[in-house]
Amino acid sequence: MIKVIDLHKYFGDLEVLKGINTEIKKGEVVCVIGPSGSGKSTFLRCLNLLEIPTKGEIIINGVSLTDNLKNLDELRKNVGMVFQQFNLFPHMKVIDNITLAPIKVLKMKKEDAVSKAMELLAKVGLTDKAYEYPSRLSGGQKQRVAIARAMAMNPDIMLFDEPTSALDPEMVGEVLEVIRDLAYEGMTMVIVTHEMGFAREVSDRILFMDEGIIYEEGKPYEIFNNPQRSRTKEFLSKVL
Amino acid sequence: MYLVDGWIISIEVTVFAALLGIVIGLLLAIVKFSRKPPFAQFADWYISIIRGTPVVVQLTIIYYVILADVNLPRTIVASIAFGINSGAYVAEIIRSGIQAVDKGQTEAGRSLGLSEGKTMRYIIIPQAIKNILPALGNEFIVLLKETSVSGYIALNDLTKGGTLIRSVTYDAFTPLLTVAYIYFLMTAMLSAALSKFERRLRSSD
Protein backbone atom coordinates (compact mmCIF):
# COMPACT_ATOMS: atom_id res chain seq x y z
CA MET A 1 0.00 0.00 0.00
CA ILE A 2 2.79 2.44 0.91
CA LYS A 3 6.22 1.83 -0.47
CA VAL A 4 9.12 4.06 0.53
CA ILE A 5 12.30 3.83 -1.51
CA ASP A 6 15.58 5.42 -0.47
CA LEU A 7 13.96 8.47 1.12
CA HIS A 8 16.32 11.34 1.93
CA LYS A 9 15.44 14.68 3.47
CA TYR A 10 17.71 17.64 4.07
CA PHE A 11 16.90 20.75 6.07
CA GLY A 12 19.55 23.05 4.64
CA ASP A 13 22.79 21.15 5.12
CA LEU A 14 21.37 18.91 7.81
CA GLU A 15 20.48 15.44 6.57
CA VAL A 16 17.51 14.38 8.67
CA LEU A 17 16.54 11.26 6.74
CA LYS A 18 19.40 9.23 5.33
CA GLY A 19 17.77 6.67 3.13
CA ILE A 20 14.57 5.09 4.43
CA ASN A 21 13.27 1.92 2.79
CA THR A 22 10.11 0.25 3.96
CA GLU A 23 6.76 -1.05 2.88
CA ILE A 24 3.47 -0.82 4.72
CA LYS A 25 0.76 -3.28 3.81
CA LYS A 26 -2.97 -2.73 3.79
CA GLY A 27 -4.43 -3.10 7.27
CA GLU A 28 -1.04 -3.01 8.91
CA VAL A 29 -0.43 -0.93 12.03
CA VAL A 30 3.14 0.32 12.22
CA CYS A 31 4.49 2.22 15.20
CA VAL A 32 7.61 4.33 14.79
CA ILE A 33 9.68 4.76 17.93
CA GLY A 34 13.10 6.19 18.63
CA PRO A 35 14.94 9.01 20.38
CA SER A 36 13.97 12.62 19.63
CA GLY A 37 15.77 14.03 16.63
CA SER A 38 15.90 10.63 14.98
CA GLY A 39 13.67 11.78 12.09
CA LYS A 40 10.45 10.00 13.10
CA SER A 41 8.17 12.98 12.60
CA THR A 42 9.94 14.08 9.43
CA PHE A 43 9.50 10.59 8.00
CA LEU A 44 5.78 10.65 8.82
CA ARG A 45 5.34 14.15 7.40
CA CYS A 46 7.02 13.02 4.17
CA LEU A 47 4.32 10.36 3.76
CA ASN A 48 1.72 13.01 2.91
CA LEU A 49 4.26 15.44 1.57
CA LEU A 50 3.93 18.07 4.27
CA GLU A 51 7.69 17.82 3.90
CA ILE A 52 8.92 17.38 0.35
CA PRO A 53 11.59 14.66 0.22
CA THR A 54 14.95 15.76 -1.14
CA LYS A 55 15.51 12.40 -2.79
CA GLY A 56 13.76 9.06 -3.05
CA GLU A 57 10.29 7.87 -3.85
CA ILE A 58 7.01 7.34 -2.03
CA ILE A 59 4.43 5.16 -3.73
CA ILE A 60 0.90 4.98 -2.35
CA ASN A 61 -1.58 2.58 -3.96
CA GLY A 62 0.71 2.28 -6.96
CA VAL A 63 0.89 6.05 -7.52
CA SER A 64 4.19 7.79 -6.96
CA LEU A 65 3.65 10.85 -4.76
CA THR A 66 7.01 12.27 -5.56
CA ASP A 67 6.30 12.18 -9.31
CA ASN A 68 2.93 13.87 -8.86
CA LEU A 69 3.70 16.99 -6.88
CA LYS A 70 1.09 18.85 -8.96
CA ASN A 71 -1.72 16.52 -7.88
CA LEU A 72 -0.91 16.61 -4.21
CA ASP A 73 -4.42 17.50 -3.07
CA GLU A 74 -5.81 14.50 -4.91
CA LEU A 75 -3.35 12.17 -3.19
CA ARG A 76 -3.60 13.77 0.24
CA LYS A 77 -7.34 13.09 0.39
CA ASN A 78 -6.50 9.43 0.88
CA VAL A 79 -4.02 10.02 3.66
CA GLY A 80 -5.42 11.27 6.97
CA MET A 81 -3.17 12.98 9.45
CA VAL A 82 -3.49 13.60 13.18
CA PHE A 83 -1.12 16.14 14.70
CA GLN A 84 0.50 16.42 18.10
CA GLN A 85 -1.04 19.89 18.56
CA PHE A 86 -4.51 18.78 17.27
CA ASN A 87 -4.72 21.77 14.88
CA LEU A 88 -8.49 22.02 15.08
CA PHE A 89 -9.87 25.10 13.34
CA PRO A 90 -10.68 27.37 16.31
CA HIS A 91 -13.17 29.54 14.42
CA MET A 92 -15.43 26.62 13.54
CA LYS A 93 -17.70 24.45 15.64
CA VAL A 94 -16.70 20.82 16.03
CA ILE A 95 -19.23 19.70 13.42
CA ASP A 96 -17.92 22.24 10.88
CA ASN A 97 -14.35 21.18 11.57
CA ILE A 98 -15.34 17.68 10.52
CA THR A 99 -17.59 18.51 7.56
CA LEU A 100 -15.43 21.23 5.94
CA ALA A 101 -13.20 18.96 3.87
CA PRO A 102 -15.90 16.43 2.86
CA ILE A 103 -18.07 19.30 1.60
CA LYS A 104 -15.35 21.38 -0.06
CA VAL A 105 -13.10 18.61 -1.36
CA LEU A 106 -15.31 15.53 -1.81
CA LYS A 107 -18.30 17.74 -2.79
CA MET A 108 -20.54 15.86 -0.36
CA LYS A 109 -24.00 17.27 0.32
CA LYS A 110 -24.16 19.11 3.61
CA GLU A 111 -26.77 16.74 5.14
CA ASP A 112 -24.70 13.70 4.19
CA ALA A 113 -21.54 15.24 5.56
CA VAL A 114 -23.28 16.13 8.82
CA SER A 115 -24.77 12.68 9.33
CA LYS A 116 -21.41 11.09 8.58
CA ALA A 117 -19.77 13.50 11.04
CA MET A 118 -22.30 12.60 13.73
CA GLU A 119 -21.56 8.90 13.17
CA LEU A 120 -17.86 9.58 13.63
CA LEU A 121 -18.49 11.72 16.70
CA ALA A 122 -20.52 8.87 18.17
CA LYS A 123 -17.56 6.59 17.53
CA VAL A 124 -15.17 8.85 19.41
CA GLY A 125 -17.79 9.45 22.12
CA LEU A 126 -18.36 13.16 21.56
CA THR A 127 -21.85 13.45 20.08
CA ASP A 128 -22.79 16.04 22.70
CA LYS A 129 -19.93 18.34 21.69
CA ALA A 130 -20.90 18.66 18.01
CA TYR A 131 -21.99 22.27 18.30
CA GLU A 132 -19.28 23.49 20.67
CA TYR A 133 -16.24 25.49 19.64
CA PRO A 134 -12.88 23.71 20.07
CA SER A 135 -11.85 26.14 22.83
CA ARG A 136 -14.52 24.53 25.04
CA LEU A 137 -12.98 21.07 24.75
CA SER A 138 -10.26 19.37 26.78
CA GLY A 139 -7.06 18.25 25.08
CA GLY A 140 -8.23 14.66 24.86
CA GLN A 141 -11.56 15.70 23.39
CA LYS A 142 -9.81 17.92 20.84
CA GLN A 143 -7.63 15.06 19.70
CA ARG A 144 -10.63 12.75 19.37
CA VAL A 145 -12.33 15.39 17.20
CA ALA A 146 -9.14 15.67 15.13
CA ILE A 147 -9.23 11.91 14.56
CA ALA A 148 -12.89 12.09 13.54
CA ARG A 149 -12.06 14.98 11.20
CA ALA A 150 -9.34 12.98 9.45
CA MET A 151 -11.60 9.90 9.26
CA ALA A 152 -14.38 11.93 7.61
CA MET A 153 -12.38 11.90 4.38
CA ASN A 154 -12.48 8.07 4.30
CA PRO A 155 -8.72 7.85 4.05
CA ASP A 156 -6.95 4.64 3.10
CA ILE A 157 -4.18 5.37 5.56
CA MET A 158 -4.02 7.31 8.82
CA LEU A 159 -0.84 8.97 10.04
CA PHE A 160 -0.47 9.91 13.72
CA ASP A 161 2.29 12.30 14.73
CA GLU A 162 2.79 11.81 18.48
CA PRO A 163 -0.97 12.01 19.07
CA THR A 164 -0.75 11.92 22.86
CA SER A 165 2.42 13.92 23.52
CA ALA A 166 0.62 17.22 24.11
CA LEU A 167 -1.98 15.70 26.43
CA ASP A 168 -2.29 15.70 30.19
CA PRO A 169 -1.59 12.17 31.46
CA GLU A 170 -5.19 11.46 32.43
CA MET A 171 -6.35 12.10 28.87
CA VAL A 172 -3.89 9.85 27.09
CA GLY A 173 -6.04 6.76 27.64
CA GLU A 174 -9.18 8.04 25.94
CA VAL A 175 -7.24 8.96 22.79
CA LEU A 176 -5.31 5.70 22.65
CA GLU A 177 -8.61 3.85 22.99
CA VAL A 178 -9.96 5.55 19.85
CA ILE A 179 -6.79 4.71 17.92
CA ARG A 180 -6.95 1.14 19.20
CA ASP A 181 -10.54 0.81 17.91
CA LEU A 182 -9.38 1.98 14.48
CA ALA A 183 -6.60 -0.59 14.53
CA TYR A 184 -9.06 -3.39 15.28
CA GLU A 185 -11.28 -2.23 12.43
CA GLY A 186 -8.40 -2.85 10.06
CA MET A 187 -7.32 0.72 9.38
CA THR A 188 -3.85 1.05 7.90
CA MET A 189 -1.92 3.26 10.29
CA VAL A 190 1.50 4.68 10.89
CA ILE A 191 1.90 6.01 14.41
CA VAL A 192 4.84 7.94 15.78
CA THR A 193 4.61 7.51 19.53
CA HIS A 194 6.40 7.54 22.85
CA GLU A 195 3.77 5.28 24.43
CA MET A 196 5.76 2.04 24.43
CA GLY A 197 3.04 -0.04 26.09
CA PHE A 198 0.56 1.08 23.48
CA ALA A 199 3.01 0.47 20.62
CA ARG A 200 3.63 -3.05 21.85
CA GLU A 201 -0.05 -3.83 22.19
CA VAL A 202 -1.49 -2.29 19.04
CA SER A 203 1.12 -2.60 16.33
CA ASP A 204 1.91 -5.35 13.86
CA ARG A 205 5.40 -4.01 13.36
CA ILE A 206 7.73 -1.60 15.11
CA LEU A 207 10.20 0.63 13.32
CA PHE A 208 13.00 1.83 15.56
CA MET A 209 14.53 4.95 14.03
CA ASP A 210 17.84 6.48 15.00
CA GLU A 211 19.91 9.16 13.28
CA GLY A 212 17.78 9.28 10.16
CA ILE A 213 17.56 5.59 9.32
CA ILE A 214 15.40 2.63 10.30
CA TYR A 215 17.94 1.12 12.64
CA GLU A 216 15.95 -1.96 13.58
CA GLU A 217 12.49 -3.28 12.83
CA GLY A 218 10.42 -6.25 13.77
CA LYS A 219 7.37 -7.63 15.53
CA PRO A 220 6.60 -5.86 18.79
CA TYR A 221 7.64 -8.82 20.97
CA GLU A 222 10.92 -9.15 19.06
CA ILE A 223 11.80 -5.50 19.44
CA PHE A 224 10.68 -5.09 23.03
CA ASN A 225 11.70 -8.48 24.44
CA ASN A 226 14.71 -9.28 22.38
CA PRO A 227 16.22 -6.27 20.57
CA GLN A 228 19.20 -7.27 18.45
CA ARG A 229 21.21 -4.11 18.06
CA SER A 230 23.03 -1.93 20.58
CA ARG A 231 21.26 1.42 20.17
CA THR A 232 17.83 -0.22 20.24
CA LYS A 233 18.77 -1.93 23.52
CA GLU A 234 20.12 1.30 24.93
CA PHE A 235 16.99 3.28 23.96
CA LEU A 236 14.59 0.67 25.32
CA SER A 237 16.48 0.36 28.57
CA LYS A 238 15.95 4.08 29.09
CA VAL A 239 12.24 4.24 28.26
CA LEU A 240 10.86 0.93 29.50
CA MET B 1 -15.52 79.37 11.07
CA TYR B 2 -11.95 78.14 10.46
CA LEU B 3 -12.13 75.27 12.92
CA VAL B 4 -15.42 73.77 11.76
CA ASP B 5 -14.45 73.96 8.09
CA GLY B 6 -11.01 72.58 8.90
CA TRP B 7 -12.52 69.80 10.99
CA ILE B 8 -14.76 68.72 8.09
CA ILE B 9 -11.79 68.74 5.69
CA SER B 10 -9.68 66.66 8.10
CA ILE B 11 -12.45 64.09 8.37
CA GLU B 12 -12.98 64.02 4.60
CA VAL B 13 -9.30 63.47 3.92
CA THR B 14 -9.06 60.77 6.59
CA VAL B 15 -12.08 58.83 5.32
CA PHE B 16 -11.07 58.97 1.65
CA ALA B 17 -7.46 58.12 2.46
CA ALA B 18 -8.56 55.21 4.66
CA LEU B 19 -10.71 53.77 1.87
CA LEU B 20 -7.95 54.20 -0.69
CA GLY B 21 -5.45 52.77 1.79
CA ILE B 22 -7.54 49.62 2.26
CA VAL B 23 -7.82 49.08 -1.50
CA ILE B 24 -4.10 49.63 -2.10
CA GLY B 25 -3.13 47.60 0.97
CA LEU B 26 -5.30 44.65 -0.11
CA LEU B 27 -3.87 44.70 -3.62
CA LEU B 28 -0.30 44.88 -2.31
CA ALA B 29 -0.90 42.05 0.15
CA ILE B 30 -2.44 39.82 -2.54
CA VAL B 31 0.44 40.59 -4.88
CA LYS B 32 2.97 39.80 -2.14
CA PHE B 33 1.35 36.46 -1.36
CA SER B 34 1.09 35.55 -5.03
CA ARG B 35 4.90 35.33 -5.06
CA LYS B 36 4.89 36.30 -8.74
CA PRO B 37 8.36 37.89 -9.02
CA PRO B 38 7.81 41.24 -10.83
CA PHE B 39 4.65 42.11 -8.88
CA ALA B 40 5.88 40.91 -5.50
CA GLN B 41 9.08 42.86 -6.10
CA PHE B 42 7.04 45.96 -6.88
CA ALA B 43 5.06 45.53 -3.66
CA ASP B 44 8.29 45.24 -1.67
CA TRP B 45 9.67 48.42 -3.23
CA TYR B 46 6.44 50.29 -2.72
CA ILE B 47 6.28 49.35 0.94
CA SER B 48 9.92 50.12 1.71
CA ILE B 49 9.88 53.47 -0.09
CA ILE B 50 6.67 54.61 1.57
CA ARG B 51 7.73 53.43 5.01
CA GLY B 52 11.21 54.85 4.59
CA THR B 53 10.23 58.44 3.83
CA PRO B 54 8.24 61.00 5.86
CA VAL B 55 4.61 61.46 4.95
CA VAL B 56 5.05 65.27 4.65
CA VAL B 57 7.71 64.73 2.01
CA GLN B 58 5.46 62.30 0.14
CA LEU B 59 2.55 64.75 0.33
CA THR B 60 4.58 67.66 -1.03
CA ILE B 61 6.17 65.55 -3.77
CA ILE B 62 2.75 64.40 -4.91
CA TYR B 63 1.31 67.92 -4.85
CA TYR B 64 4.23 69.95 -6.21
CA VAL B 65 5.89 67.37 -8.49
CA ILE B 66 3.73 64.45 -9.57
CA LEU B 67 0.36 66.21 -9.72
CA ALA B 68 1.78 69.70 -10.28
CA ASP B 69 0.20 70.10 -13.71
CA VAL B 70 -3.07 68.43 -12.83
CA ASN B 71 -5.73 70.72 -11.53
CA LEU B 72 -7.27 68.75 -8.69
CA PRO B 73 -8.86 70.07 -5.49
CA ARG B 74 -6.33 69.96 -2.64
CA THR B 75 -8.65 67.75 -0.58
CA ILE B 76 -8.43 65.10 -3.31
CA VAL B 77 -4.66 65.43 -3.63
CA ALA B 78 -4.23 65.07 0.13
CA SER B 79 -6.57 62.05 0.16
CA ILE B 80 -4.55 60.40 -2.60
CA ALA B 81 -1.25 61.11 -0.88
CA PHE B 82 -2.37 59.83 2.52
CA GLY B 83 -4.11 56.87 0.87
CA ILE B 84 -0.92 55.89 -0.95
CA ASN B 85 0.94 56.21 2.35
CA SER B 86 -1.61 54.27 4.37
CA GLY B 87 -1.76 51.49 1.76
CA ALA B 88 1.80 50.45 2.57
CA TYR B 89 1.00 50.11 6.26
CA VAL B 90 -2.30 48.34 5.60
CA ALA B 91 -0.47 45.83 3.38
CA GLU B 92 1.94 45.06 6.22
CA ILE B 93 -0.92 44.73 8.71
CA ILE B 94 -2.67 42.23 6.44
CA ARG B 95 0.54 40.29 5.81
CA SER B 96 1.45 40.03 9.47
CA GLY B 97 -2.15 39.15 10.38
CA ILE B 98 -2.08 36.24 7.96
CA GLN B 99 1.36 35.10 9.01
CA ALA B 100 0.36 35.18 12.67
CA VAL B 101 -2.07 32.30 12.08
CA ASP B 102 -0.40 29.12 13.33
CA LYS B 103 1.36 27.11 10.63
CA GLY B 104 -0.38 24.00 11.93
CA GLN B 105 -3.67 25.39 10.60
CA THR B 106 -2.34 25.39 7.05
CA GLU B 107 -0.91 21.91 7.53
CA ALA B 108 -4.21 20.59 8.87
CA GLY B 109 -6.07 22.10 5.92
CA ARG B 110 -3.65 20.78 3.33
CA SER B 111 -3.53 17.34 4.96
CA LEU B 112 -7.33 17.12 4.54
CA GLY B 113 -6.90 17.64 0.80
CA LEU B 114 -7.94 21.30 0.70
CA SER B 115 -6.09 23.27 -1.97
CA GLU B 116 -3.89 26.23 -1.10
CA GLY B 117 -6.67 28.64 -2.10
CA LYS B 118 -9.39 26.86 -0.15
CA THR B 119 -7.14 26.61 2.91
CA MET B 120 -6.63 30.38 2.71
CA ARG B 121 -10.29 31.11 2.21
CA TYR B 122 -11.91 28.83 4.75
CA ILE B 123 -9.22 28.45 7.39
CA ILE B 124 -6.56 31.18 7.34
CA ILE B 125 -8.43 34.37 6.34
CA PRO B 126 -11.28 34.01 8.87
CA GLN B 127 -8.70 33.69 11.65
CA ALA B 128 -6.42 36.41 10.24
CA ILE B 129 -9.29 38.90 10.25
CA LYS B 130 -9.30 38.81 14.03
CA ASN B 131 -5.65 39.90 13.99
CA ILE B 132 -6.10 42.41 11.18
CA LEU B 133 -9.15 44.44 12.18
CA PRO B 134 -7.85 45.84 15.50
CA ALA B 135 -4.52 46.80 13.92
CA LEU B 136 -6.38 48.39 11.05
CA GLY B 137 -8.34 50.51 13.52
CA ASN B 138 -5.06 51.72 15.01
CA GLU B 139 -3.80 52.58 11.56
CA PHE B 140 -6.80 54.86 11.02
CA ILE B 141 -6.22 56.65 14.31
CA VAL B 142 -2.64 57.29 13.18
CA LEU B 143 -3.90 58.37 9.77
CA LEU B 144 -6.29 60.92 11.27
CA LYS B 145 -3.43 62.53 13.18
CA GLU B 146 -1.11 62.43 10.18
CA THR B 147 -3.52 64.47 8.07
CA SER B 148 -2.55 67.40 10.30
CA VAL B 149 0.38 68.09 7.96
CA SER B 150 -2.05 68.89 5.10
CA GLY B 151 -1.24 72.57 5.65
CA TYR B 152 2.00 71.98 3.78
CA ILE B 153 0.01 71.97 0.55
CA ALA B 154 -2.08 74.93 1.72
CA LEU B 155 -5.08 72.80 2.55
CA ASN B 156 -7.08 74.42 5.33
CA ASP B 157 -7.56 71.39 7.57
CA LEU B 158 -8.18 71.48 11.31
CA THR B 159 -4.55 72.15 12.26
CA LYS B 160 -4.17 74.84 9.63
CA GLY B 161 -7.40 76.39 10.93
CA GLY B 162 -5.86 76.69 14.39
CA THR B 163 -2.71 78.25 12.94
CA LEU B 164 -4.75 80.76 10.94
CA ILE B 165 -6.68 81.83 14.04
CA ARG B 166 -3.41 82.18 15.94
CA SER B 167 -1.92 84.45 13.28
CA VAL B 168 -5.02 86.63 13.18
CA THR B 169 -5.65 86.92 16.94
CA TYR B 170 -2.03 86.74 18.17
CA ASP B 171 -3.31 84.24 20.75
CA ALA B 172 -1.55 80.89 20.47
CA PHE B 173 -2.95 79.21 23.55
CA THR B 174 -6.68 79.00 22.84
CA PRO B 175 -6.74 77.92 19.18
CA LEU B 176 -3.89 75.41 19.43
CA LEU B 177 -5.22 73.76 22.57
CA THR B 178 -8.69 73.67 21.07
CA VAL B 179 -7.28 71.94 18.00
CA ALA B 180 -5.44 69.43 20.18
CA TYR B 181 -8.62 68.80 22.16
CA ILE B 182 -10.67 68.16 19.02
CA TYR B 183 -8.10 65.64 17.73
CA PHE B 184 -8.05 63.98 21.12
CA LEU B 185 -11.84 63.72 21.21
CA MET B 186 -11.91 62.14 17.76
CA THR B 187 -9.17 59.60 18.46
CA ALA B 188 -10.68 58.80 21.87
CA MET B 189 -14.00 58.05 20.21
CA LEU B 190 -12.31 55.91 17.59
CA SER B 191 -10.38 53.97 20.25
CA ALA B 192 -13.51 53.41 22.30
CA ALA B 193 -15.37 52.08 19.27
CA LEU B 194 -12.38 49.93 18.45
CA SER B 195 -12.05 48.30 21.85
CA LYS B 196 -15.77 47.59 21.92
CA PHE B 197 -15.41 45.97 18.54
CA GLU B 198 -12.38 43.95 19.67
CA ARG B 199 -14.29 42.62 22.65
CA ARG B 200 -17.02 41.43 20.32
CA LEU B 201 -14.47 39.70 18.09
CA ARG B 202 -12.98 37.91 21.06
CA SER B 203 -16.32 36.75 22.44
CA SER B 204 -16.50 33.96 19.85
CA ASP B 205 -13.28 32.38 21.15
Chai-1 contact restraints between the chains, C-beta under 6 A:
chainA,res_idxA,chainB,res_idxB,connection_type,confidence,min_distance_angstrom,max_distance_angstrom,comment,restraint_id
A,N48,B,S111,contact,1.0,0.0,6.0,A-B,restraint_1
A,L50,B,E107,contact,1.0,0.0,6.0,A-B,restraint_2
A,D73,B,G113,contact,1.0,0.0,6.0,A-B,restraint_3
A,D73,B,S115,contact,1.0,0.0,6.0,A-B,restraint_4
A,R76,B,G113,contact,1.0,0.0,6.0,A-B,restraint_5
A,K77,B,G113,contact,1.0,0.0,6.0,A-B,restraint_6
A,M81,B,S111,contact,1.0,0.0,6.0,A-B,restraint_7
A,Q85,B,G104,contact,1.0,0.0,6.0,A-B,restraint_8
A,N87,B,G104,contact,1.0,0.0,6.0,A-B,restraint_9
A,N87,B,A108,contact,1.0,0.0,6.0,A-B,restraint_10
A,F89,B,I123,contact,1.0,0.0,6.0,A-B,restraint_11
A,H91,B,P126,contact,1.0,0.0,6.0,A-B,restraint_12
A,H91,B,Q127,contact,1.0,0.0,6.0,A-B,restraint_13
A,A101,B,L112,contact,1.0,0.0,6.0,A-B,restraint_14
A,A101,B,G113,contact,1.0,0.0,6.0,A-B,restraint_15
A,A101,B,L114,contact,1.0,0.0,6.0,A-B,restraint_16
A,K104,B,K118,contact,1.0,0.0,6.0,A-B,restraint_17
A,V105,B,G113,contact,1.0,0.0,6.0,A-B,restraint_18
A,V105,B,L114,contact,1.0,0.0,6.0,A-B,restraint_19
A,S135,B,D205,contact,1.0,0.0,6.0,A-B,restraint_20
